[in-house]
Amino acid sequence: MRGEGYYDLLGVDRRASTTEIKSAYRQKARLAHPDAGGSPDEFQALRQAYEVLIDPLQRAAYDRALARAAATASPARARRPGRKLGEDPGFTAELPVLDPDALDWWDAARGRARPGAAPGHAPAVLLLVWLLLVVLPIMAGTLAVAVWLLVASAVAIWLVRRHRELGRAERALDDEFGGTVVFGAPGGEPDQWGERLTAELLERYLTRLPGARIFHGLAWPGSVFADIDHAVLAGRRLVLIESKTWLPGHYAADEDGDLWRDDRRFLGGATQLPEALDAFRALLPGAEVRGALIVYPSRTGEITTDEDFDAPAPPMTPDQFVQVIGDWLAAEPSHVDVRLLRTVRAQVV
């Protein structure tokens, strides 16, 4: 074993899940890779630590060696039998059942998915039609009727053309994407139950937005890994999501993306969301991109979070996510930006 422990080398806690170890390794390996100007020795050390900790048998043997070393060095600090620390391997959290009446955006999210211009233009068009067809005839004299008829005819022709264009765009959307709303699949490993819960959460609630499209397993631009667990696109708004299974406690994130648990720096997990946000903002100019960590307890107990959701990687409970992010995505509930949809879908691993 190295003088620097494998957990310390990857920057994860001894109780870190396989998903968190993978995430931490990918983040550090990118910086340490020789092609990126890193040290070959450091990259090799990271690789060795990753290969040991990602394999259950090797990790168990490594943990036993650490325990023996700790017991030899300081017997008084040995853990007392029966003390509950770490995750419960047999535990799986449950999704909350939310009351739609408590969701501010629920009733506004109706209609059908429509490509092209955002639906926010429709009220202005209806107002113009009302002025031309109702108000002007009342106010205008006989001489102005002919002018009004010409203008009204032009508006009617424009509306018919616009309706036909929208119909063609909807058919093209169906032809290209086949009506698919969910792209990719959540992780299937036993310890990735948090991803599967989030997938169910997104489909249960956010598909209420007819224009929303859900993605699982997104790669950063230029990557071949599933760097981001999930994403939801609605109109020109994209939220990147990581699913976390952490010990019960109170979680927060600061403006630098650092995580805190019970008012102390959290060393038991990592996130790539701050870097992912930068990468996808560069990939999708003009789009609004934000992040969220959906946190589930890894054993019996309660998860709470700070309600500062403007941080780059804010921890959220599932019900907070549905309320806050659902409301944010519902700004354009029926709008599908085909260009953004095509680009994000291409990143699904």
VENCORJO-V523125 format. One record per residue. SS is DSSP state (h for helix, s for strand, l for the rest). Layout:
ss = [SS:SS]
This chain:
ss = [l:l:l:l:l:h:h:h:h:h:l:l:l:l:l:l:l:h:h:h:h:h:h:h:h:h:h:h:h:h:h:h:l:h:h:h:l:l:l:h:h:h:h:h:h:h:h:h:h:h:h:h:h:h:l:h:h:h:h:h:h:h:h:h:h:h:h:h:h:h:h:h:h:l:h:h:h:l:l:l:l:l:l:l:l:l:l:l:l:l:l:l:l:l:l:l:l:l:l:h:h:h:l:l:l:l:l:l:l:l:l:l:l:s:s:l:l:l:h:h:h:h:h:h:h:h:h:h:h:h:h:h:h:h:h:h:h:h:h:l:l:h:h:h:h:h:h:h:h:h:h:h:h:h:h:h:h:h:h:h:h:h:h:h:h:h:h:h:h:h:h:h:h:h:h:h:h:l:l:l:l:s:s:l:l:l:l:l:l:h:h:h:h:h:h:h:h:h:h:h:h:h:h:h:h:h:h:h:l:l:l:l:s:s:s:s:s:s:l:l:l:l:l:l:l:l:l:s:s:s:s:s:s:s:s:l:s:s:s:s:s:s:s:s:s:s:l:l:s:s:s:s:s:l:l:l:l:l:s:s:s:l:l:s:s:l:l:l:l:l:l:l:h:h:h:h:h:h:h:h:h:h:h:l:l:l:l:s:s:s:s:s:s:s:s:s:s:l:l:l:l:l:s:s:s:l:l:l:l:l:l:l:l:l:s:s:l:h:h:h:h:h:h:h:h:h:h:h:h:h:h:h:l:l:s:s:l:h:h:h:h:h:h:h:h:l:l:s:l]
